[in-house]
Amino acid sequence: MDSPARRVKESLNIAEVIGDYIELKPSGSYFKASCPFHQEKTPSFMVSPSRGSYYCFGCGASGDVFSFVQNFEGLDFRASLELLAKRAGVEIGKYDKRLDEEKDKLYKVLERATVFFEDNLKKNKEARNYLKERGLNENTIKKWRIGYVTNEWRNLYDLLKEENFAESDMEKAGLIKKKEKKSYDTFRGRIIFPIFDTSGKVIAFSGRLLGENEYAPKYLNSPDTPIFNKSETFYGLNEASSFIKKTGYSILVEGQFDLILSHQAGVGNTLATSGTAVTPKHIDKLKRFSKKTILAFDSDKAGLSAVLKTAGNALERGFEVKVVELPEESDPADVISDSSEKWKKCLVNSKSVIEFATEKALKSSDVKERIREVKSMVFPLISKVEGEMERSYFIKEIAEVLKIPEESVKMDIEKGEFVNKRDDVGKSDIEEGKILLKSGMEETFKELASMIVWQEKVDKSPIDIEDIKCQIKKVDKKLMEIIDEYRPSVKEEDVFVVEKIHSTSSPLFLLKYIDELVLIKKIRDLEENIKNISGDDLEKFQKTQEDIHSLKLKYQKNEGPYYIKQNE
């Protein structure tokens, strides 16, 4: 009997699914796009409908429709299966807990805790009044499943224990802590904000202290768990993702109240982090939805520092970054509480982060101080702007304001330690020393080794397998050695699978497959080599770039079948 996953896969066209997330353009029998999993200027992400797979020449990302949705949406396999099954109209039936038993237990205990917190809020007038004073209405409280927990040591623990939840699962989910073999609740005396994954499941909590306690932090967040990583999780992404795609940009705020009030005011493309500053991982995740963002952080010194750091990470990943200038000593929640229209006007009047930073840097009347602040705040941002024309524009603006030559500004930017002098030469994202087998090609090698073993066992194979192996060695000796290393791991069932899949393929199919693998490996090798070329050897660098481009064109144009023969 076919598995639900196989039926889903057979019912969907991978190009149509991926095309709903990123823009794909036809390229022969393939589709190509800029890779959503790493920063690049030239599209190197290829989708093959016939194979039901994708591959990126830049970062090595590869897989099928499930792995794409998992990586893009930040879901586990179960959630991606449910999402795609719904799209395909396939009934998947009851989920087998053995597939992901640990995560399933964590989801269940967190869901039960959420209900407990929600019930507590309904019973506590002080907590409800506090939320109303902050401007939240009943519908918003219900939508975001906001809760409360009294300042007792073991209320949640006792409830979960009574309902037979394992103590180990409570601890793994971050709901309890242990001290001297005694367990107690992590969250006590706090307003509770559940944090959701993109499918709407609760994966963590953030608790805001209610009342005064000099010994307790104002905000307390769940620790990292098997289903929650605060360094890449956005609060509100489950609600905001569709609005970001619709509007074409995101709005980043710092706190839960900032976000919730922004959504309540009708600005649904607002996001916040979950107990941490914005990290490069956050930015990488965000660019899958849009590469335009508006930063709306607090107007204090810490907020300015967060703006500059976040903007730097975003600019070097190709983002267009704007900043909301808030009234002094205020945050988005303050502005929205005053007037939702005032908040929307602030967003409309947002300005380029470089313009924003320049205005901040030029506040001093002392010339030396102004120059020092510009170098400290503005130059690092300009250095990370992608386009040469855009960088030149900002350099000219700064030069005019400071009344100094453009060349002086340009030289100071270029000699700064924050400048990555290789950013604009197409450097590969492969880490130095990373071997080919760690670049997402393991399954391909194993399948290829299985196909060769299969052909060797065929009495009258239409393909001269020994000749093909000789051709591979002529083109790339190391490639054949790698394939041979996989032969001992090939089992009878592996041979059976490839025979069942490819028994009706034309005799040129195996040759075509080998040729494409050779092309991919040669591209990867050249990308490794280019990193070691001296910056002074421009001619060699350009020649290597041309070779890489030529090989990628061969692959895109589906010219693999004759590649080996042409290079005998």
C-alpha positions, 0 to 999 in steps of 0.5 A: 500500500502506498504511503500518504507521503508518496501519494502526496508527492505524486499528486503535486507538481514541485514547480507549482508548489515552490512557485507559490513561495518564490518566483520561478522562470522556465529554463529548458526542462527546468525552472530557475530562481534565486535561492531562498536559502542563501544570499546570491546575485545570480540565480543558481536554484534549479527545480526539476519537475520530472525528477520532483526535486530541486538543487542549488549550485550556490549552497548545495540545498537539495531535496523534494517538495517536503524538504523545501516546505520544511526548510522554507516554512520552518516546519517538521516533516509531520507539519509539512505532510499535513500542509501538502496533503491538504493542498493535494486533497490526500487523506493521510489518516492518523499520524504514526507517533513513532515518526516523531514521538518526542516532538509530539509529546512536547506539542501536547504538553505545551498545548495543555499548558496554554489552555491552563494559562488561558483559564487562569486569565479568565479567573483573574481580574487584575490580569484582565484589567492590565491587558485592557489598560494596555489597549488589548480588546477581547478578540485580540486576547482570544486570537493570540491565546494570551494567558496568566499564571498566579505566583505559585510554585507548582500549580502547572506542575501539579496539574500536568502530573495529575493528568499523567504528563511525564515530568521529563516532557515538562522539563524538555518543553521548558515548563518546569525547572529542578532544584535539589531534586524538587520541581517547580514551575518556570513561569509564575506571576506573569502574563503569558504569551504563547509563541507559535510555529508557522502552522499555528502550534504552540512551541514556547512561551514568553511571560511578562511580570505582573506587578513588582518584583526586584528579584525577577526579570521583567520578561521571561522566555522559554529556553531552546527546546527540540521544537523551539530555537529563539535565534530563528523564531519570529513571534507572530509569523504564523499570522504575518506571513500572508500579509508580508507576501501581500504587502511586499514588506515586513515590519519588525518590532521588539515586544509582544505588546508592540506586535499585538497592538500593531495587528489589532490596528490592522497592520498584519505584516508585523513581526517580533523576535522571541526573547532575543535580538534579531539574528542573521538566522532571523534575517535569512528566514525573513527574506523567504517572504520579502527582502523589504523591511521596516524597523520600528524599535524603541527610540532609546539608545538601546533601540538605536543600537539594535537598529544599526546592528539589524540593518547591517545584517539585513543590508548585506543580505540584499534587503531594502531597510527603512526605519520608523522614527518614533517620538522620544522615549516611546515605543510602537505600543505607546504610539498605537495606544495613542492613535492607530492612525498615528502609527500608520502615519509613522510607517508611511513616513519611514526613511532609508536606514542610511538617511536615518543613521546620517541624521542621528550622526550629524546631531552634534555641532562639533565637526570632529564629533560629526565625522566620528559619528558618521564613520561609526554609524553610517560607513558600516551600513554603506559598505553593506549596500549591494549595488555600486550605484546605490553605494555611490549615491550615499557616498556622494550625499555624505560627502556633500553634508560633511563638505569633504571630497567623495574620494576621501569618503570612499577610501575611508569606507573601503579601508574599514575593517567592516568591509568584506572585499570579496563580497562582490566577486561571487564568492561561493557559500561553501565553507572552506574545507567542506567536502563534496559529500556534505553538499547535499549529493549523498543520495545522488551518489548512492542512487548512481552506485545502485544503478551501476550495480544494477546494470552490471547484473543485467545479462544484455545491458543496452549500456556498456557500463565499463565504457561509461566508467572509463569515461567518468575516470577520464573526466574526473577520476575522483568522482569514480572513486567516490562512487566506488566508495558507495558500492559496498553500502548498496543493498539488494533492495536499493538495486530493486528500487532503481530497477523498478524506477528506471527499467523503462528508461532509454539507454541514454538515461544512465549516461545522462544522469552520470553526465549531469553529476559530472557537471555538478561536481566540476562546478563545485570544484571550481567554486572551491578553487575560486576562493583560493585565487589571489585578489590580484590575479584578476585574469585567473579569477575571471577565467574561472568565473567564465568556466563556472558560468559555462558549465551552469549553462550546460546543465540548465540547457539539459546538455548532459547526455553528450558531455562525457563523449565531448571531453574524451 
